[in-house]
């Protein structure tokens, strides 16, 4: 079997569910791979303390270091809040330990559910393949289905815990999981998976083209306005998003990005486009210049 990750030190996120228990079991068998087991209690469920004890015992059984933290998000926390808090914890552990990356147990079912969720939200192109491995966050199980992980767990006598919130339709992901994904036939699921992976390949090619466009610009903090104005609108949006993202301007809504692109094409010389509390774009006759306040 192909190695899941290269040798090195990693922070592996273990919730106690079957996915992460299987991931931990696979990784601990990898030659040259050293692990720190990390568990985050969001502070959403009353029974979460049992999950932490379970993961702690599992780490101790395998002789692995264990770290955890507890949030106080409360039962009303959204999926986005929970995810943000969890990754903040995992990245903090990675930084403190000097680990080269975080490893999570996301699998193909998660990938497809995320794509459907993003489509329902009105995603841009990146949302069609947003769940992927990066240099900092490794997701080696994306090519495996949930049922395969369960089969592995049963065949190897693994024990895990069920998250009580997984059965609740309170969360939109669970709604998609219970009422959309279960309606897909094996062939439909196979086609959806193929489309998602194709979107990932196309996104990678488009990103390379956009990066090359930025390399052709006058400077890292300037865009050729004449060139930008001639771009098809959707291409201009993507280029602006990449340019601003590289400058550290993030968390823009689609509506805000749209306004910035229109302003960049239509504002008169000398006008400013506000970005955030620290930066703005000044419109010149032939340049769009990124400036700090």
N, C-alpha and C positions, 0 to 999 in steps of 0.2 A: 504493500500500500504506500502511496506517495506521502511523504512527510507533510504534516499539517502546517508546520512553521519551521523556520530555520533554527538551529541551536541558539540559545541565548536565554536571558532572563525576561519573564513576562508576568504581567498581572492578569490573572484569569478571573473573570466575573462569574461568580457562582451564586445563584439564587436559591438552589436546593431543588429546583424543578428538574424534570427528566432531561431537558436539553443541556443544561449546564453540567449536570451530573455525568452525562455521557461525554461531554467535551472534556471534563477534568480527567475522566478515566482514560480517554484517548491520549491526552497530552502527557499524562504522567508516564506513559510508555514510550514517549518519543526520546531518542538518544540526544543528549546534550541540551535538553530543554529544562530549565529551572523555573519554578512557578511560585508565585505568591497568590494565595487564594483570597479574593476580596469579596466581601458581602455587604450589601447596603440595605438597611431597613428604612423604608420611606416614611414610616410612622403613619401608615394608612390603615393597616389591619391590626386588630388586637392580638391575633395569633401569630404575628410575624416573629416574635421572640423564639418560637419553636423552630422556625426556619433557620435563624441564626445559630442556634445550638446544634441543629442537624449539620449545617455546613462546617461549623467549628469541629465537630466530632469527625466529619469526613476528612477534613484537612489533617487532623491529628493522626488519623488512621494511616494516611499516606506519608506522614512525616513532613508535611508542608507548612510553611508559615501562613498564619491566618490574620487578616485585618478586617475590621468592620467599622461602620459608622451608622449612626441612627439619626434620621431626619425627623422633623415634626410637621410634616405636610398636612396631616389630617385627612379624614375620609373624603373631603370635598375636593381634594387635589386632582388636577387634570393629568392626563397621560403625558402631556408636554412638560408639565412641572416635575413630574416624577422622573422622566427621562433626563431632564436637565440636571436635576440634583444628583442622580445616579452617576452620570458621566463626569460631573464636577468632582465627585468623590474618587472615581476611578483614575482620572487624570492626576489628581493630587497624589494618590498612591504611587502612580507611575513616576511622577517627578521626584518624590521623596526617596524612592527605592532605586532610582537609576535604571529601571526596567526599560527595554527598548520599545515595548508596545503593550497595549491592552488586547486581550483576546475575549471575544464574546461568543455566545452559542447560537447566534442567529442562523436560521436555516432557510430552505427554499420556501416553506410556508410563510415565514415572516416576510420574505422578499415579496411574494405575491400579494399578501395582505397589505403591505405598505404601499405597493403600487396602486391597488384599488382605492385605498384611503386617500392617497394623493390625487388620484383622478377625481374623486368625489369633492375634494377641496378646490379643484380647479388648478391643478399643478402646472408649473412650467416644465420644460423638457427634462430637467434634472430629477424631477419627482417620479419619472417613469423608471428610474434605476438609481434611487437614492441610497439604497442599502447595499453597501459594497465594502470590500476590504481596502484599507489605506495603510500607509507606513506606520501610523500610530494606533489604529484600531484594526485588528485582524479579525476576520470572520470566516474561518476555514470551513464551516459547515454549510455554506450557502448552496452548495451543489447537492445537498441531501434533504430528503423529505422528512417531516416529523415522524411518519410511520416507520421510517428506517431507523431513526434514533430510538424509538420505543422498542423495536425488534432487537436492536443491539443491547439495550438495557436489560431486557428480559433474558436474552441468551447468555448474558454475562452475570446474571444474578444481582444487578444493581438495584438499589433502593433509592427512592426519591420522595419528595413531598409535592402535593398538589396545592397550588395557589387558589385560595377560595374565591378570589375575584375573577378567575378565568371563566367561571360559569355565569357571571353577571353581564347583562346587556347594558349596564350603565355606561360602559366605555365603548366608544365607537369602533375600536379595533375588534372587540368581541362581537359586536353586531355584524361586522364584515365576516368574521370567522364563522359565526354560527348560521348566518342567513344568506351569505353570498357565496363563500368558498365551498360550502357543502352542496351547493346546487350545481357546481361544475362537474361535468363528466370527466373521466380520465383524459379523454382526447382534448376537451376544452382546456383543461388545466395544462396539458402539455403544450398546447398552442399559446396560451397566455405566457407560460414560462419562456417559450422561444421568443415571443415578441418582446418581453422584458429584457432578455439578454441581448437581443438585437438593438434595442434602444440604448443599452449600455455601450455597445460597440460604436454606435453612431455618435453618441454623446462624446466619447473619447476622441473620435475623429474631428468633431466640431470644435472641441476644446483646443485641439492642436492647431486648427485653422485660426481660431480667435487669438491664441497666444502669438502666432506668427503675425497677425494683424497688429498686435500691440508692439511687437518688436520693430515694426515699420514706422512707428510714431516718432515725433520729434524728440521726445524725452519721456521718462517714466511718469512725470506729472503733467504731461500735455498730450492732447489728441489733436490731430489734423482735422479742423472743423469742416473743411470742404469735403474731405474724404468721408467723414462721419455722416454729413448731411446727405450724401449720395447713397448710403447703405440702405437696403430694404429695412423697414421699421423693426421687424423682429430681430434681424441681425444686429441692428444698432442697439437694441435693448440688451442683447447678450453681451456685446462688446462693452457697453457701459457698465453692466453688472460685474464683469470680470475686472475691468479697469479700477472701479471703485473698491471692489473686494480686495484687490492686491494692495490698495492704499490703506486698508483697514476700515473702510466704510462698509458696515454689514447690517444685517437685520432690517433691510428695507422691505417694505411691503411692495407687492406688484404695482399697486396704484401709485405709490411714491416713485418707484423706478420709472413708470410711464410718464409722470409729470416731468421728471428730470430729463428724459430723452427728448420730449417735445420742446422743453425750454432750451436745451442745448442746440436744437435745430432752428429755433425761431427767435430767440432773444436777440436784441440788438447789441452791438459792440459796447462793452463797458458794463453791461448788466451782470448781476451775480445770481447764482443758483445755490441756495442754502442746502447743505447736506446734513450736517449735525452741529453740535455746539462748538466744534473745533475746526471744521473745514467747509469750504465752499468752492464752487467753480466760477471763475470769471470768464465771460465770453469775450473773446478778442475777434478781430476780423477774420483771421485764418486759424486760430487756435482755441482750444478749450483748455484752460489752465487750472489745475488743482492747487488751491492755496489754503494756508492755515490762518485762522483768526489771530 
